[in-house]
């Protein structure tokens, strides 16, 4: 099984990363995916209880016009809050490196779509299945489609 950094380090890293993106207005901390590397985007959801905007930084890759990410919470056991928010309110905003934000609609990939997208993640992270085995439930593959 692949080794992970301690949970406190993972949480701290993503908090610092989110702050960097916020402070620089997205000029630093976001990058586009390339060949065999995933990118990062800023995802803003609507809080399922508060109704307020909630922003996180997540890894992604492009699948045609769609953006694909995973609800893996740093490979922790709980579902990430942003994924719970998207299940309650599927419409969100994304900010990509060098681009202004746009609206997307989220859904969990199922069946053959999930398998195809998971296989693509395996090309980007050869330890994917080992990391995923740390979670007590299947990790959702989340598709962010441009809103019509």
C-alpha positions in Angstrom: 0.0 0.0 0.0 1.4 3.4 -0.9 2.5 5.7 1.9 0.6 8.9 2.7 1.8 11.9 4.5 0.2 12.3 8.0 -3.4 13.6 7.9 -2.4 16.9 9.7 0.1 17.6 6.9 -2.4 16.9 4.1 -5.0 19.2 5.7 -2.5 21.9 6.3 -1.1 21.7 2.8 -4.6 22.2 1.2 -5.4 25.1 3.5 -2.2 26.9 2.6 -2.8 26.1 -1.1 -6.4 27.4 -0.9 -5.1 30.6 0.8 -2.4 31.1 -1.9 -5.0 30.9 -4.6 -7.3 33.3 -2.8 -4.6 35.8 -2.0 -3.2 35.9 -5.5 -6.7 35.8 -7.2 -5.8 32.6 -8.9 -2.5 33.9 -10.5 -0.6 31.3 -8.4 -1.6 27.8 -7.2 -3.7 26.8 -10.2 -2.3 24.9 -13.1 -3.6 23.2 -16.2 -3.3 19.4 -16.7 -0.5 18.3 -19.1 0.2 15.0 -20.8 0.6 12.7 -17.7 -0.1 15.2 -15.0 -3.4 16.4 -13.5 -4.1 20.1 -12.9 -5.7 22.0 -10.1 -8.9 24.2 -10.2 -10.8 26.2 -7.7 -14.3 24.8 -7.1 -16.9 27.0 -5.5 -20.0 25.2 -4.2 -23.1 26.3 -2.3 -23.0 25.1 1.3 -25.8 22.5 1.8 -26.7 23.9 5.2 -25.4 27.5 5.2 -26.3 28.4 1.6 -23.0 30.3 1.4 -20.2 30.0 -1.1 -17.6 27.4 -0.2 -14.3 27.1 -2.2 -11.8 24.3 -2.4 -8.9 23.4 -4.6 -9.1 20.0 -6.3 -7.1 18.0 -8.8 -8.7 17.4 -12.2 -8.2 16.4 -15.8 -10.1 17.3 -18.9 -12.4 14.8 -20.7 -13.6 16.7 -23.8 -15.5 19.8 -22.5 -15.9 18.2 -19.0 -13.6 18.4 -16.0 -13.1 15.3 -13.9 -12.1 15.1 -10.3 -12.4 12.7 -7.4 -14.2 13.0 -4.1 -11.3 11.5 -2.1 -10.8 14.0 0.8 -7.0 13.5 0.8 -7.7 9.8 1.0 -9.4 10.3 4.4 -12.4 8.2 5.4 -15.1 10.9 5.3 -16.7 12.3 2.2 -15.4 15.8 1.4 -17.8 18.6 2.3 -17.6 20.0 -1.3 -19.0 16.7 -2.6 -21.8 16.6 -0.1 -22.6 20.2 -1.2 -22.6 19.3 -4.8 -25.0 16.4 -4.1 -27.4 18.9 -2.6 -26.8 21.7 -5.1 -25.1 20.3 -8.3 -24.5 23.7 -9.9 -21.1 25.2 -9.0 -18.4 27.6 -10.3 -14.9 26.6 -11.4 -11.8 28.8 -11.9 -9.0 27.4 -14.0 -5.5 28.7 -14.4 -5.5 31.7 -16.7 -9.3 31.7 -17.1 -12.2 33.5 -15.4 -14.7 31.3 -13.6 -17.5 29.5 -15.3 -20.6 27.6 -14.2 -20.7 23.8 -14.2 -23.1 21.1 -13.2 -21.8 18.1 -11.3 -22.7 14.4 -11.3 -21.1 11.2 -10.1 -19.9 9.0 -13.0 -21.5 5.5 -12.9 -20.9 2.2 -14.6 -18.9 2.3 -17.8 -18.3 6.0 -17.6 -16.8 5.7 -14.1 -14.6 2.8 -15.2 -13.3 4.8 -18.2 -12.6 7.9 -16.1 -11.0 5.9 -13.3 -8.7 4.2 -15.8 -7.6 7.6 -17.0 -6.8 8.6 -13.4 -4.7 5.5 -13.2 -2.5 6.8 -16.0 -2.0 10.0 -13.9 -1.4 8.3 -10.6 -0.1 4.7 -10.6 -0.8 4.3 -6.9 -4.5 5.3 -7.3 -6.0 1.9 -6.4 -3.7 1.6 -3.3 -4.8 5.0 -2.1 -8.4 4.3 -2.8 -8.2 1.0 -0.8 -7.7 3.1 2.3 -11.2 4.5 2.2 -14.1 2.5 3.5 -16.4 3.4 0.6 -15.9 3.7 -3.2 -14.4 7.1 -4.2 -16.8 9.0 -6.4 -15.5 10.2 -9.7 -17.1 13.6 -10.2 -17.8 15.0 -13.6 -18.2 18.8 -13.9 -20.1 19.6 -17.1 -20.3 23.1 -18.5 -23.7 24.6 -17.7 -25.9 25.2 -20.8 
